[in-house]
Amino acid sequence: MDSGFSEVFLIDSNILIAPFHSYYAFEFAPEFWSFIEQNILIKKIILLDIVFDEITAGTDELSAWIKKINGLETIDHKNYIAQYADILNFIQTSGFYKIEALHSWSMPTAADPFLIAAAIANQYTIITGERPNNGLNKTNPSPRAKIPDICSQFNVKWNNLFYMLRQLGFRR
């Protein structure tokens, strides 16, 4: 058994949606999609159930592709309610955010707080297309919470798609 740390990536929906609509369209980069599928099946890439639901709600080729992955398992966001509550409490009490941020992240379909909650519990690395809000301060609270900022508050590792591809050894 390997006793070394093996990084596992929990992906935000934008990590599949943005490439699908632009630089890794299916017709241009089938190797990319095959690579993602292989890593989902060996559980190096993990999907939260509500991220899966967000992607499969569409009627496009991306939705069809992910539905066809035989053996894909998602993790249940409801297993992370305690961490989710801590995240919402931080957004509400930190002074960095307006009430709109709390309302947005409190929506039943909001995946972002549950991504962070699952990452806290399982030491996953979150992969997202979001960038931090470099101007976050209490004098001018933000109406929008962003994954990287909240990850930083909870010591959760996060990065972007290209980091994940490099770590997993994608070479196309």
Sequence and secondary structure as in RCSB ss.txt:
>XXXX:A:sequence
MDSGFSEVFLIDSNILIAPFHSYYAFEFAPEFWSFIEQNILIKKIILLDIVFDEITAGTDELSAWIKKINGLETI
DHKNYIAQYADILNFIQTSGFYKIEALHSWSMPTAADPFLIAAAIANQYTIITGERPNNGLNKTNPSPRAKIPDI
CSQFNVKWNNLFYMLRQLGFRR
>XXXX:A:secstr
   S    EEE THHHHHHHHTTT TTT HHHHHHHHHHHHTTSEEEEHHHHHHHHTS SHHHHHHHT TT  EE
 GGGGHHHHHHHHHHHHHSSSB HHHHHHHHSTT  HHHHHHHHHHHT EEE S    TT  SSS BSS  HHHH
HHHTT  EE HHHHHHHHT   
